[in-house]
Amino acid sequence: MERQVMSDQFPQIYLARHGETPWTITGQHTGSTDMPLTPKGERNATQLQGRLEGIRFNEVWTSPLQRAKRTCELAGYGERARVVTELAEWDCGAYEGLTRNEIHQKHPDWNLFRDGCPNGESLTDVATRVDRVIQRIRQRNDTCLLFAHKHFLQVFAACWVGLPPETGQRLFLGTAALSIVGYHHDQSDSVIRLWNDRSYLTD
C-alpha cells in the first residue's frame, strides 16, 4: 500500500539531512569541504530509503556537496534529483574544519548563528539563500524532498514558520534525520510537522 503524505489537502516538504561523515564524528565545522560519508553514513542513507518508500514527491532537490548527493543516491533518488546550489551548507570560511572548542580558545563568546564565520557566510547570507528556496517551493506548491545539511536546514525550518533565522540554533538535527514542514489550516499557516526523526535507523 502506498504511504500517503501527512495531509491530503496541502503539500508537505520533507527535509533529509545527510548521513554521518568523518567530521560529524569529530565535531569539526563542515561547510564547503566536500566530505564523503562514513560506512555508517552510507548504511543510514540506505535505511532512509525504507522510511520514504511509497511517498510521492513532485520534486527532489539536493545540495551539490557529495555528502548530500550520496545520501540522496542511496535513498533511491539519485536519478531524478535536481542539484540546487542554494541548498549547500553554511560556508564556515576561516573556521572550516575547526571544532567549537578550538574556536572558543581564541573567541570565547563566538556563536555561529550570531557571528557567522570570518571569510565565510553570515546568518543573513544563509537566510537569503533559504528564502530563495522557500519562495521556489511555495510557488511550485508541490510535495518536495530536499537533501541538505544541518545548519542550512535549521535556518530553513525557522524561516519556514516565520521565526527569526537565529531561532534555528534551537532545533537540534542529527545525521540522516528526516523532518517535515508544511501547513496547518491553510497555506498562510506554516508549521513544522515532524522534526529530527531518526527512529528508522538501526545503528
N, C-alpha and C positions, 0 to 999 in steps of 0.2 A: 504494500500500500504506500502511495506517495505521501511523504511528510509535508504538511502544509505550513506556510509561514504563519506567524503568530496572529495575524489579523487578515481576514478576507477583504476588508474594506480599504486598508491603507498599505502602501508598500513598506517593507522593512529593509534596513540597511545592516548587513552582517559585517562585523569588523573582526578580522583574524590577525592576531599578532604572530610574527614569525616564530619558528622554533628556536631552541637553545643554540647558542654559539659559544665558542671558547671565551669570549669576553663577557657574556652574560653570567658565566660561572664565576669569573674573577671580579665582576662589578666594574669593569672598565667602561667608560663612556664610549659608545659606538655610534657615531653619526655617519659620516661619509665613507668610512673604511668598509670595504666590501668583504665582510667576514662570511665564511661558509657556516653551514650548520654542523653541529656535532652529530655523531651517530644517534644519540638520544633525540636530538632535534629533528632528525630525519624520521625516526620512529614516531615521534609525536605528530609530525606533519601528516604522516600516513594515517594515524588514528583520527585526525581531523576529517579525513575523507568520510569515515563512517558516520561522524556526527552530522555532516552536511548532506548525507545521502537522501535523495528524494525531494530536496528543496529546489524549486525552480528559480533560477536567477536570470534576470534580463541582461544584466551586465556584470562582468567580473573584471576588476581592476587590480593591478599590483604595482607596488613600488619597483623602481628599476634596480634596486640593490639585490644581490643574489640571495641573501638570507630570506627575503620575502618572496622572490621569484621561485626559489626552490621549494619553499613551503607551499606555494600555490600549485606548483607542478605535482608534488607528492600528494596533495589533497585532491588531485584529479582535474584541475582546471587550467593546466599549463597551455593547452592548445587553444583555448578560447579566451584567455585573459588578455587584456589590453594593458600595456605599460603606461602608467600615468606618473610623470616626473614629480608632480606635486605631492605624491604620497611618500617621498623619501623622508628619512629620519632627520631630526633636528641636527643641523651641522654644528658640531662641537668645536670647530676651529682649533685654537691652541690647547684646548682641554681634551682633544681626541686621544683616546687610549689611557687617560688618567682615571683613577678611582676618585670617589668623593673625598676620601680621607687625604689623598695626595693633594687635591686641590685646596682642601681646608688647611693644609700645612702653611700655605702662602696666603690664602684668602679665607680666614676662618668663618666669615659671615656669608660666603657665597651661596646663592640659591639659583639653580638653573632657571626656574620659572620667573624669577625676578630680574636676574642679572644677565641671563644669556651667556654667550661664550665669546671671548676675545677672538677676533678674526673669523668668527663663525656667525651663527644666527642669533637674533634676539627673539624674545617671545612674540613680539609684533610681527617679525618676519615669518615665523612659523604659522601664526594665526592668520596671516594674509593668505598663505598657501591653503590652509584649512578652509578658509571662507570660499576660495575659488572652487574647491572640491565640493563643498556643501551646496554651493549655487548650482553647479552642474547636476548634482544629484536631484535637487528639488525641481529643476527644470525638466529632467527626464521623467520623474515620478514613477520610477521602476524599482523593483526589488533588486538590490545590488549586493555584491560581495567584494569587500576590499581586503587586500593583504598588505599590511603595513607594519608599523613599528610602535614601540611603547610610548614614547613621548609625543609623537605625532598623534596617535590615537587618543591619548589623554586630552590633548588640546582639542581634538575633533569632538569628543563627547561633550566637553564643556561648552564649546561654541554651538553645537547642535541644539542644546537646550537653552541657549541664550544666557549662559553664565559667563563671567569674565574668564578669559583663557587661562589665567593662572589657577583657576579652580581645578584644572585638570591634574595638578600635582597630588590632589587628594584621592584620585581614582587609581588605586593600585592595579597593575596589569601584569600577569605572569606570562612566561613564554608559551606559545601555542594556545593562548587563551582565545575564546570566542566571546564576542559581545554583540548586542543587537540594539540599535536605536530605531526610532520610528515616531509614530504619532499615537495620540490617545483619542480624544473626542473628535478632532478634526485636524487638518493639516497646518493649522496655526498653533497646535498644541503638541509641541515636540517633546518626546520623552526618551529616557533610557529604559529599554525593555528587559535587558539582561546585561550583566557585566562580569567579566573575568571568569567565565565558565571553563573549568578545566576538569570537569567531572568525568569526561570520556577518556582521559589519559590514564594509562595503566602503569607508567613509570616516569 
